[in-house]
Amino acid sequence: MSETKITIQETTNNTIIKYNSTSVLINGGSYEFNNIDEAKNSPLAQQLFYLPFVKKVFVTANFIAIQRFDIVEWKEVQEEVREQIAAYINNGNAVVNEQTTSKKQAIEVYAEVTPNPAVMKFGTNKALTQTDVEFKNIDEASASSPIAQAIFNFPFVKQVFISDNYISITKYDMVEWDEVYGEVRTFIREYLAAGKIIIKELPKEEAVTSAENKAVKPTIALEGTAAQIVDILDEYIKPAVAGDGGNIAFRSYDEQNKVVSVILQGACSGCPSSTATLKNGIENLLKEMLPNQINEVVAING
C-alpha cells in the first residue's frame, strides 16, 4: 500500500484545523473526543491529547480535525502535528480501535423513490462515509467499496452512489423497482448490521469519472466567486438534492464567460428533471445570490 499523505486545510473556525488523509482512516461514521479519557479506543487521539494545546479531536473516514486552546496559534504548531499524524498512520497503527464483535447493530434501512425513475434511495441510521463516492461498474467498486461491489452482484444494478447516510442505486430497465427493492433493502440492512467494511480505500478520481467529467476537489482553497458558488451549493442546494438521493458537485467556474460547471451524481445523474432543476433551481438561485456573476449553469455529464 502506498504511503499515506496528510495535508493541512484551514477551516472557517480559526481554532480548528483539518488534516486530510489520502487513505481511509476508519470504516464509516465519525468519532469525537473531548478529552483523553473519552479517547480510550483511539490511540492516535490519546497521543494528540498529550499535546498541551489540543482541546478536541474529531475523526472521520478521510480527515482528522483538531481544535486548539488559545495558548498557541496553529501556524506555530500545525506542521509538527501533521508530521506526527503522518508518522503514526504510516507505521501501520490503528487510528480508532473499532468494535469487531459479532453482535449485530440495530440498523434501519428504508427505501425511497426519487424523481429519477431508474434510481432508488436506500437511507439508513448508520453513517456510511464522509466523502461522496460514485461507482459506474463493479470494477470501479472492487478496489474501493466492498458494499458497492456486493450490490453490483444484483444483475439489474447499473450504478451505485454512496453518501453520508444513504445509498442511491441506478437500475437497468430489465426490472421495475417494486419487484426488487425489498430484496436490496434487506441485503443492505444485513450487510451493515454485520459491521462489514463499507469503504476500504477512497477511489482514485480518474477511476470514478472520465477525465472530462471530474468533480474538482481542489488542493488549494477556492477564492472569490468560485468559493461563493461552492458555499451556496453546500448550504442551499446539496441538502435538497440529497433528500432525493442525488448530489451536485462543483467542477469549475469560467470567470470570463460566467459559466458554472457541475457534476450530477446519484439520482440526479440521468434524471429527466435534472435540466429543469439546473435551470429553474440552481441557476436562478446563483443568479439571485451572485448578481452579474452568473450567466449559466451547465452539467458536464448531463
N, C-alpha and C positions, 0 to 999 in steps of 0.2 A: 504494500500500500504506500502511496506517495506521502511525502511529508505534509503535515497539516500546516497551513499558513494562517496566521492570526493577524487581522488588520484592525486598525483603530477607527472608530466612527463617532463623531461628536453627536450629541442629541440636543433637543431644544432646552433641556434642563442642564445647566452648566455644572451641576454636581454629579451628573450621571454620564458615564461613557460606555460605549458598546465595543466589545471585542468580537468581531465577526470571524467565523471559522469556515475553512473550505471543506471540512469534513463534518459529518453528523455527530453531535455530542451526546444526545440521548434519544431514546426511541419514543418520539412524540411527547406532547404535553409540555409542561414547564414547571420549574421549581423556584420558589422564592424563599430566601433565608435572611432573617433579620439579625441573627447573631450566631456565634459559633455553636451554641447548644442545639439550635434548630438545624444545623448543617451536619448532623451526625452521619447521614447517609451520603454526604458529598465530601470526600477527602480534599478535592480542589477548593471548594468553598471554605472549608475549615482552614486550609493553608492561607487563603486570601484574607481571612479574618484576623490572622496574626499580624497583618499589616495594620498599624495603628490608625490609619485614616479610612479604612474600609467600614462603611456603615451598613450596607445591604448588598446582597448578591442575588442576581436573577439569572437562571439558567434555562435556555431553550435549546431546540434541536440544532440551531446554527449560530447562536451567539451567546455571550455572557455579558450581562450588563452589571456594572458596579456603581453604587452610589457612595460618595465620599463624605466624610466630615469636613468642616471648613478649615481644618488645621493646615491643609495644603491646597495647592491648585493642581489640576490634572496635568498641565504641561510640565510640571516638575517631576511627576512620577509615572505618567502613562506608559512610557516606553519600557521602563523597568517591569511594570506589571504585565505588559504584552509579552516580554521575553519569558517571564515566569510561567505564564499560562501556556505558551507555545512549548516550552521545555517539558512541562508536566504532561501535556497531551501526547507529544511525540515520543515520550518514554513509555507509552502504552498504558498509562494509568486511566482508570475509570473516572469520568467527571462526576457521575452520580451512580451509586450502587442501587440500581433499580430492582425492585422486588421481582423475583423469578419463581414465586411459589406457584403450585399447581392449582391453587384456589382461583376460581373464575371470578372476574369482576362483574359487578352489576352493570351491564351495558344495555342501553336502549338505542335502537335504530328505527327510524321512521322514514317512509318513502313519501316524496312529494313530487307531483307533476311540475313541469316547468313550461315557460312559454314556447320552448323548443320541443315539439312532439317526439323527437328522437332521443331526448335526454331525460333521465330520471335522477332526482337528487335524493341521496340517502344521508340524512342527518343523524348525528349521534351525540350523546352526552360526554363523549371522550374527546379530549384534544388530540388531533391527529398530526398536525405539522405546523410549524411557524413560517414555512415557506411554501407558497403555492407551487404545485408540480403538475404537469400535464404529460400524458403518455399517449402517443398515436398508435402504438402497437406493442406486442408482447416483448419484442427485442429491446425496445427502449426501457421497458419496465424491469426487465430481468436484472439489470445492473444496479438498479436504484431502489425499487419498491417491491418487496415480496407480496404485499397485499394486492397491488395493481397487477402484478404478474399472475397471481391466482385468479383474479377477476377476469383476465383475458382468456382463461380456460373455458369460460362460457362462450360457445361458438357465435353468439349474436352480439358480443361486445366489440365495438369499433374503437372507442377512445375512453380513457379514464382521466379524470381531473380530481386532485385531492387538495382540499383547502383546510382551514383550521379545524373545523368540526363537521365537515361533510365530504362526501364523495359524489361527484356527478359522473354518470356513465352514459355514453352515447352508444346507441344500438344500431345495427343494420336493420333493414326493412323486413328481414325474414320472419320476425315475430312482432307482436304487439306487447307493450309493457304490461298490460293487465294479465297477460299469460305467464309472465316470468318474474315480475318484480318481487313477489313473495319469496321465491327461491333465492334471489340475490340478497334480499334483506336479511334472511336467515343466515346465509353464508357470512355476510359482513359482521353480523352480531356475534356469531360463534367465533369468528376469527379474532375479533377484538377482545372478546371475553376470555379467550385463551392466552391473552397477553403476548401474542406473536408480534414480530417486528413489522412496523408499518413502512418506515423508510430507513434504509441502511446506509445510503450514500446519496448526497444531493446530486441530481443528474447534471451532466455537463450541458451547458446551454445549447451547444450545437447539436446535441443528441436529441433534444426535445423539440426544437424547431429548426427549420431551414435557415440558412444564412440570411435570407431576405426577410424572414418573419420572426426575428428575435425580439423579445421584450428586453428592454435595456435595464440592467441593474448597475448603474454607474459606480466605478470605483472611487470617484470623487463626487462631492456633493454638488447637486444641481443648483444653479443660481438664477436669479431674475424670473422671467416669465415661466420658464420651464419648471422651476421649483414651485411656483404658484399653481401651475397646472396639476402637478403631482399632488400637492396638498388638497386641492379641490376634489380630484378623483378619489383620494383616500377618504376624505371626510363625507362627501355627499354622494358619490356615485357607487363606489365599491360595496358599501353596506346594502344598497338597494339591489344591485345585481347578484350579490351573494345570496340574498333571500330567494332568488330564483335559480340558484345553483350555478351561477356563472361568475366570470371575473373579467375585468378590463384592465389591461396593464399598459402603462405608458411606454412608448418606444422612443419618440423624438418630437422635437418642436423646430419647425423651419421658421426662423425669425423673419427672414426676408419675405416669404410668402404667407406667413402667419397661419401655417397648417400644422395641426397636431396629428401625429400618427399613433395609433394604439393597436394592441393585440387583443383579440377576442378569445376567451378561453371557457372551458366547461360548457354550460348550456347556452352561452352567448355565441359560441362558435357554430356557424351554420344555421343559426336561428332565423326563421322567416321574418321575425320582427326586429332583428338586430339593426337593420338600416334605419328604421323609424326611431329606435332607441338612440342611435348615434345622432341623428339629425334633430329630432324633436326634444330629446332629453339632454344628452351630454353637450352637443354643440351649442344649443341655446343657452344652457347654464353657463358654459365657459364664456360665451359672448357677453352675457349679462354681468358676470362677475369680473371679467377682464376686458372692459370696453376698449375697442380699437386694437386689440391684440390678437384676436382670433378671427380668421376668415372661414376655416373649415376644419372638421374633424374627420379623419379617414381611418378605416380599419384595413391594415395591410394584409390581413388574412380573411377578409370577408367583404 
